[in-house]
Amino acid sequence: MNGNSNAPDYLTTEEVCALLKLSDRTVYDLCRKGKLPGAAKVGGVWRVERAVLVAWLKAGGDADFGRKLQEVE
């Protein structure tokens, strides 16, 4: 958990691998292809916003989730 309760919580790629039970190669490929919602490259490393990833998982990992999320925003 971060020190600022208003700031989003971000996961490392290693944490995403463990959560999704995927290889690091698969997670990196998903990030690079823009298929992992909440993923952003910060300072040369990938970070994934936990809340966005969890919402995507709850939606069933829907491939259109990112587009639907943008429509809501």
N, C-alpha and C positions, 0 to 999 in steps of 0.2 A: 504494500500500500504506500502511496506517496504522501508527502507531508501536507499537500494542499488538497483539502477534501473536494474542492470544485474542479480540480484538474482531472482529466481522464487518466485511467490506469492503463498502462501499456505493457504488453508482453514481449519478451524476446522471441526470436525464432525458435530457440531451444524449448521455451515454455509452450509455444504453439505446437511444436512437434509432439511433445508429451501429451498435451491436451487432446489433440486430434489423432494421436497414434499414427503419425505419418513420418516418413524419413525427412531428413533435413533438405535433401535434394528436391523432394516434392513440395515442401513448404516454400523454398526459395523460388521454384518455378511458378507456383501459384502467385507469389508476391510480384515477381517480374512481369507476369502476364496480366496483372490487375484482376485476378480472379479470387483474391482473398480480401473480403471487405475489411476495412479498417487498417489495412497495411500501408505504411509509408516509410520511405527511406529517410533516416535522420542521421546526419553526420556519417554517411556511408554505411550505416547498418539498418536493417529492417526492424521496425517496431509495429505491433498490431494492437489497436485499441480493443481492450478486453470487452467492453460493452457492445461494440459493433460486432465482434466475432461471436459472442454469446447469442446476440439477437439473430445473426445469420444461422447459427446452429439450430436455434429454436424454430426457425422458419424452414428447417429441413435442408439447409445448405443450398437453397434455391439459387440457380445461376443468375437469375434476374434480380436478385436481392439488391445489389448495388444500384441498379437503375431505379428500382422502386424506392430505395432510401433517398436518392437524389430528388425524385419527384416529390417526396414528402417535405424535404428541406426547402 
